[in-house]
Amino acid sequence: MNRFNQIFDWIARCFRWVGFLLIYLVDTVILSFATMQVKHPTVVNRSIGMMLIYSAFVLAFITWRYQKQLQSNNPRHFGRTKLTGTRFGQLMAFFFLMYGIQMVWSLLISAHILGTPANQTAVNSQIVQLPFWNLAYSILFAPVIEELIFRGIFLNYFFRQNSRVMNVLGVLFSGMIFGYMHVTSLSTTWIMYSLLGCILGWAYLHFRDIRYNTTLHFMNNALSLLAYL
């Protein structure tokens, strides 16, 4: 019976996590709709207003669920860690590691060894059509909510045990799923996105504070997107 309860609990956690993801994706759909209606300012304004209200709800709800999760089960002692000179240096090391991957990626694209990711092409197109809101969303909002879902909630839902094996598996799986959410096919581009996701997972386990991840994700998105303007 205990084994059955464990399986049922795991399935329930899967459904809840997918639910968080779907709630977030609805927000991106609203923004995409507003972008497509750029020739109709009234529709755009109403859609953006709806998106802002919905985004506030999504952020408040998922942050609340994350905090409740840590209160009920937090074996790794995630929370808030003071920013010191050492941690700042470590944060920058993680950033430059991500930047290095982005540079190699860009060189491979420039050399026509890899194509520009469809996800990046779509984002760039949306930025051209509706620059302010798409940039603000991708740089300011997406990093926060994606770190809460892909690192914060995911690792404590499915890889709770604080052991080396669970930590490695958690980083790998969170990275691969993060990659798949950006590229829905097994490819070199998927590997690149997955590597970035793994670095973010590693950073979360290292700092034990989601704010460091949000900062890394923010800097990475800002660098990637602003380079295309």
N, C-alpha and C positions, 0 to 999 in steps of 0.2 A: 504493500500500500504506500509505503514511504517512497519507493521508487516511482510509482505512478504519480504521486504528488510532485516529485521533482521534475518529471517529464512535462506534466501539465503546467507547472510554474514556468519552465523554459519556453514552452509554446506561447504562453500568455505574454511573456516578456518580448518574444519575437513580434507578436501582433502589436503590442504597445509601441515598440520601437519603430515599426513600419508606419504606425499611426502618426508618430511625431514627424516622420519624414514626409508623409503625405500632407500634413498640415502646413509644413514649410513649402512644399512644392505648389500648393494652391496660391501662395503669395507670389511665386515667380510667374505663375500663369496670369495673374492680374496685371503684373508689370509688363509682361509680353503683350497682353491685349492692349494696354495703354500705348505701348510703343507702336503697335500696328495701326492705331487710330490717330497717328500724329497729325494727319491732315484735318482732323476734327477736334479743335482745341477744347470744346465743351466736354466731349466724351473723355478726352485725355485728363482734364482737370478732375472730373468726377471719379475716374478710375484711379488716379493717383491718390485722391482723398480716401477712397475705399482701401487702397493698398496701405496707406499710412496707418489707418485705424486697425486694419487686420494685422499689420506687422507688429504694432504695439501689443496686440493680443497674443500673437505667436511668441514674441520675445518674453513677455511676462509669464505666459503659461509654461513654456519649456524651461525657463530659468527656475520657476517655482518647482517644477517636477524634478529638476536636477538637484536642487537644494534638499528637497524631501528625500530623494534617493540617498544622498550622502548622509542625511540624518539617521536613516534606517540601517544602512550598511555601507561602511566606509573603511575597509581594512587597510587601505593604503594611505589613509589620513590626508585625502585631498582637501584643500581649503585655500588659505591665503598664506603665502610666504613672502617675507619682506624682501624688497628689491635691494640688493647689495651690489657693490662693485664687481664681485665675483660672478654673481648671477647675471648681471648686465653683460659681462663679457661672454658668458655661456650663451645668453640669448642671442647675441650678435654672431656667435659661432654657428648656431643653428640657422640663423638667417643667411649667412654667407654660404652655408652648405646648400640651402634651398636655392640661393641665387646661382650657385655653381651649376646645379642641375638645370636651371632655367637657361643659363648661358649655353651649355652643351646642347640643349634642346633647340635653342634658337639657331645655333651654328648648323645643326643637322637639317633644319628647315631651310636655312639659307643656301645650303649645299644641295638642296633638292633630294636629300636622302630620306627625309620625312616630309609629309605634307602638313600644312597648318591644321591643327585640330578643329574638327567641325564645331565643337563646343566654343572654342575661342573665336572662330569665324562668326558664329551666331551672336556672341556677346559683342564683338566689335561692330557688327552691323546694327545692333540695337543701340549701341552708344552713339553711333553716327546719327541715328534717327531721333533719339531722345537722350542727349548726352548727360545732362545733370542728374536726372533721376536714376538712370542705369549705372552711372559711375558711383553715385552715392550708395546705391543698393549693393553693388558688387564689392565696394571697398569698405563700407562702414557696417552694413547690416549682415551680409552673407557670412563674413568671417566669424561673427559672434554666434549666430544660430547654427552654423555648420560645425563649429567646435563643440558646442553643447551636445549636438546630436551624434556626431561621428566619433568624438573622443570622450567627452564627459559621460553621457548616458550609455553609450555603446559599451565602453570598457567595464563599467560597473554593473551592467546588465548581464554580460556574457563571459567576462573574464575577471570575476570577483577575487579569486584567490591570489594573494600576493606572493607569487612564486616566480622564479626565473622563466619557467616554461610558459606559464599563463601570461606573463608580461610580453614575452616574445610573440606568442600566438596572437595576443590581443593587438599588438602593434601591426603585425602582418595582415590580419583579417580586417582591421579597421582601415588600413591603407588600401587594401585591394577593393573593398566595398566603396571607399571614397573615390578610387580611380574609376570603378564601374559606373558610378553615378555621373561622372563627367564624360566617359567614353564607354558606350554600351557594346563593346566588342573587344576581344583579346587582341591587342596590337601593341606596337612599340609605344604609341601615344598613351595607351592604358598603363603601361609599365611606368612611364614618366609621371603620370598623375598619381599612381600608386606609391611611387617613391616619395613624392611630396607628402602624401598622406601618412606614410610610415614615419617620416621625420617629425611630423606634427604629433603623431602618437608617441614617439620616443620622447619628445619635448614634454608632453603632458605627464608621462611617468617620471621624468627627470625632475621637473619643477614642482609637480603635485599642485599646480595652480592653473586653472583654465585661462586666467588672464594673460599668462605668458603665451599660450597658444593663440589666443585671439590677436595679440600683438604681432606674432609671427605671420599669421594668416593675413592680417591687415596689410603688413609691409609687402608680403609676396604679391597679393592682389593689386596693390597700388602700383608696384613696380611693373607688373605684367601689363596692366591695362593702360597706364599712362604712357608706356613705351609705344603704344599703337596710335596715340593721338597725333 
